[in-house]
Each structure stands twice: as structure tokens, then as C-alpha cells.
Amino acid sequence: SNKYTEGKETYQKLKVYEERKRKLLAMEKDYRKQLIEAASKSSMLAKAMSTRKKIQTLTKACQKDSKFVEQCVTDYYNRFKLPAELEDDIEIIESHSVKEVQMTERLHRSLLKVWKSTAIQEMYKRRASFKVAQLDDSCTYFLKNIEKILPPARLQRKLYIDHYRPTLEDVLNCRKRTQGVINGMFVVETPSGKQAFRVVDVAGQRGARRKWIPFFNSCDCVLFVISLAGYNRYLLEDADVFRLHEALKLFNDIVNQPSIGNTPFIVFLNKFDLFRDELPTVPLSHCFPQYETDNPNALAGSPEDIKSAVRFIRSQFMKRVNDLHKAVYFHTTCATDTNQVDKIFSSVTDIVIQRGLAA
């Protein structure tokens, strides 16, 4: 929390400096114009002299802040500067195709060496700040477990053999972006016998949404999955828009569609684990400036603080529902937690079956 506050204060100082420099340039431009006009219009001379005094005052303020700004730039550069000794390792990593990697001893060493470097660790800590080149959330899991996948002890052997076999948890943490529309059929054992479910998974990208409309007319239930971590992530399509803001806008457009007025909505507030880990250092007000915690005495990232933040996000979704009688259910989830998903799936199954019986 202190680090976030310090970073925010530095950012505000830099913003003030930038604004002063912008005003200074505008004043200097006005001053030149006023001097030209004063040559033919003596009344403009007093105005030009007044502008000159303002320029002198603002220049002194900028000069006073310039050392601080120079130090910030130097510190920032040094923090993210990759040392020269990593150049060969980076070149080795970049030379391998992502789609087909043959792990070798040299690549193994390079990956561990680059990952442990201070510059890369600093970049990783600030990964959510990079609006364009964003790491997929699944990368967090694999980078944290890199020494399990690539154990240093393997490098001590005379004959290097890659023995890595993905675990169930590894597979669950892999992510493949949905493209287009994917249909899946599931047969589930319920108290009333076997029930067949058809699940239609649609891509969430802006350009893919027009393909959703035909499926709304015949669905028994809408599963709306959002990432809680989206409060600290930006859209790939628009680097100035938070993903959670986009999810709220999309939810507003869908939940109020006349064609699905009586269809229940189940909202999955997913990636709770990432949300819980990031909230202590990046408060929810980063995405929602109007947010105020229910418990001002709660420590950042404490269970009370997290519950308050989740309640606020739920309330933002409910504000978008025009029909006060519409059935909207919420589940806070971590999709890689198989036990939790089993319980939630049973709950969702009950809702869908009840909907079918009532039809």
C-alpha cells in the first residue's frame, strides 16, 4: 500500500511538471505575439511585461522540479535496463518458435537467467501498466512455477533430458483464446436422471459479438463470465479502456435485450485469486474512482477489504439491470479450482433444470 502511495505521489508530481511545461510553452508563444503587437500598439506592452513575469515565475518552478524529474527518468531507466550480459540469452530465447519448442540445456539456462534478472522482475511487477504488450493471466502461474517446470537440478546432470510432464493444474492454467462460436454437448447425471446440456461458447472480442445474436432466441440460461482482475487490465482492442468497464457495458447491452427478458443470468466473477493478490497494491479506485470501502478501518487486501470490493463490483452489474424482477445470480470463482467449479456447476445445473420445468 505504501509503495502504491509513493508511486502515485511521484506520478502526480510528474503530471504537475508536465502541465507547467505545457503552460510555459503556451505563455512564451503568447509573449512573442504580444511583443509584436506592442510595436504598433503601446497598450500591449504592459500585457507583455505581465506575461514575462509569469514566465519567469513558472520557469523557476520548472527548474526547481527538473532535478526531481531527471532523477525519476534515470531511476526508471536503470530499473528496466537489461544488462549487456543477458543479450545472448535473450537472443537464444527469441530464436525459438513459440508453437514448437525443443527444450535444450542452453535454452533452459537462458530462461532461468533472464527470468531471475532484476529488470525482468521489475517489468513483471508492473505488467498491468503496459497497455499494449500485455501478458496473458495464465503466464502468471507458469512464471511463478518456472523452477518446477525447469528445475535447476536438471542442469547438474551430465546428460540433459527434458522430463517435464504437465500436471492437471498445469493444463487447467493453460488458456486458448476463443475464436468464433464453439458448441459443446454435455450429459450430466442429476437426481431426475441424465440431462443433456448444450453449451455455446462465444468469443468476447468486440469484432465477434455480432455472431451472438442468433443464440439468444433459444437459450435457457446465459452464463456471463468476467475477470475480476479486469479492474487492472486494459482491452487489447482499446488500450485506454479497462476490461471491467467494457464487461459492464457489454452486460448492460445483453441483459436488457427484449428477446431474453425472462432468461436467467448467471454472472461468474472469475479470477478471484488474481484479484485477491493484486488488490493490496492496486486499489479498486484505480478503476472506479468513486469507490469507497464499506469498512474504512480495513487493511488493504484484508478479507474485509476484498469482500467490500467484490460487493461493489456486484452492485455495478446490478445497476445495469432495468428489470428489477429479472433473475441474476452471482458466483465468485477461480476456474482452476476444480472442487469449487464442481459445486457451482451443480448449482447452475439446478437453475437450468428448474427453468426447463417451468417452461
Buried (B, 14 or more C-beta within 10 A) or exposed (E): EEEBEEBEEBEEBBEEBEEBBEBBEEBBEBBEEBBEBBEEEEEBBEBBEEBBEBBEEBBEBBEEBEEEBEEBEEEEEEBEEBEEEBEEBBEBBEEBEEEEEEBEBEBBBBBBBBBEBEBBEBBBEEBBEEBEEBBEBBBBBBBEBEEEBBBEEBEEEEEBEBEEEEEEEBEBBEEEEEEEBEEEEEEEEEEEEEBEBEEBEBBBEEEBBEEBEEBBEEBBBBBBBBBBBBBBBBBEEEEEEBBBBBBBEBBBEBBBBEEBEEBBBBBBBBBBBBBBEBBBBBBBEBBBEEBEBEEEEBEBBBEBBBBBBBEBBBEBBBEBBEEEEBBBBBBBBBBBBEEBBEEBBEEBBEBBBBBEEEE
